[in-house]
Amino acid sequence: MNVNLNTHESAITPIERLLRQRLGDKVLLRIQLPVQLDDYSEPEPDISVVKLNPLDYEDHHSNASQVFLLIEIADSSLKYDREVKAIA
């Protein structure tokens, strides 16, 4: 799997900018940080839109009940993401 990081990173930046413009400080944007979905699953999506937390998740990762939206940027890794990472 050969991922062009510049393409990947350059896709994250405008999405993050757009979300910040539209959502302001109503939510917290977390970039490439873990989200605890259950006891066995803690993916690291490219962008997570989560509920505000007074400690900014200092003492825990955001969890499924705190997530509004998860965004994973996939181009050359799409097949791998859907078939391998989805099962893991």
Summary of the structure (lengths in Angstrom):
residues: 88
radius of gyration: 13.7
end to end distance: 17.0
largest distance: 39.0
contacts: 212
relative contact order: 0.20
helix: 34%
strand: 22%
